[in-house]
Amino acid sequence: MGDIADRHDLVVQRLAIVAAHSELQERGLLKRAEFGSVVTDALVASGIEETAARLAAEIGVLAFVTTVAQWAEPAPPGLFVEVARTVVNDLMARATTFCAEADRT
């Protein structure tokens, strides 16, 4: 099995097909929810408090979906791992900003 970088063209095609079919979009949403639930359960089983586990799982799913979408652009902004790193850093910065703004209110 090759690296995900070897599959860029296939990922682009898959995303285009999914975008054109609402049934596939719904299936994707269900798969994301299930993945988030499995990750949450694994984190809880490892001793993480449930709310923190759910938050981490949801952020992880968001990071993955965002990374794939950005990486699948016709001219990807970098290697998959580089895009993932940028996405995670951006999410962390946004969360920090949100928390700081919430503290001021």
C-alpha atoms as one frame of an Amber mdcrd trajectory, in Angstrom:
protein
   0.000   0.000   0.000   1.468   3.347  -1.032   1.659   6.631   0.741  -1.398
   8.883   0.610   0.611  11.233  -1.615   0.428   8.514  -4.274  -3.364   8.788
  -4.166  -3.847  12.522  -4.697  -5.660  12.079  -8.023  -7.937   9.392  -6.587
  -8.791  11.533  -3.567  -9.674  14.451  -5.846 -11.937  12.194  -7.937 -13.590
  10.721  -4.853 -14.329  14.129  -3.366 -15.867  15.283  -6.667 -18.111  12.209
  -6.813 -19.206  12.642  -3.200 -19.919  16.347  -3.765 -22.265  15.426  -6.621
 -24.357  12.917  -4.632 -26.264  13.818  -1.481 -26.521  10.141  -0.484 -22.743
   9.856  -0.431 -22.470  13.105   1.532 -24.881  11.707   4.146 -22.896   8.475
   4.299 -19.718  10.478   4.812 -21.296  12.384   7.687 -22.370   9.121   9.321
 -18.861   7.685   8.904 -17.338  10.800  10.477 -19.739  10.571  13.409 -18.922
   6.896  13.905 -15.196   7.580  13.701 -15.543  10.353  16.294 -17.480   7.996
  18.546 -14.857   5.242  18.250 -12.052   7.687  19.021 -14.017   9.070  21.982
 -14.567   5.560  23.348 -10.874   4.730  22.973  -9.838   7.901  24.778 -12.321
   7.282  27.599 -11.045   3.700  27.900  -7.527   5.101  28.270  -8.622   7.262
  31.205  -9.526  10.573  29.566 -12.629  12.258  30.973 -15.581  11.877  28.583
 -16.129  15.536  27.671 -12.420  16.051  27.025 -12.363  12.837  24.987 -15.322
  13.964  22.874 -13.711  17.344  22.278 -10.413  15.769  21.239 -12.173  13.321
  18.925 -14.259  16.026  17.263 -11.215  18.239  16.757  -9.342  15.265  15.327
 -12.116  14.512  12.844 -12.340  18.204  11.896  -8.575  18.345  11.403  -8.587
  15.258   9.192 -11.526  16.377   7.025 -10.052  19.871   6.644  -6.630  18.473
   5.803  -8.018  16.178   3.109 -10.063  19.011   1.578  -7.091  21.380   1.448
  -4.642  18.733   0.276  -7.029  17.610  -2.477  -6.985  21.009  -4.143  -5.677
  20.914  -7.737  -2.430  22.506  -6.549  -2.055  21.191  -2.995  -0.311  23.572
  -0.598   2.219  20.902   0.350   2.684  17.300   1.370  -0.226  15.750   3.267
   1.696  15.812   6.544   2.596  19.481   6.041  -1.020  20.397   5.337  -2.117
  18.422   8.407   0.398  20.239  10.585  -0.793  23.612   9.284  -4.445  22.696
   9.837  -3.845  21.507  13.410  -1.847  24.651  14.213  -4.619  26.802  12.745
  -7.297  25.003  14.761  -5.250  25.414  17.933  -4.767  29.141  17.250  -8.476
  29.613  16.575  -9.411  27.752  19.758  -6.974  29.878  21.763  -8.422  33.061
  20.283 -11.954  31.887  20.960 -11.145  31.073  24.588  -9.399  34.411  25.103
 -12.379  36.275  23.652 -14.797  34.256  25.785 -12.797  35.154  28.909 -13.222
  38.860  28.109 -17.008  38.664  28.032
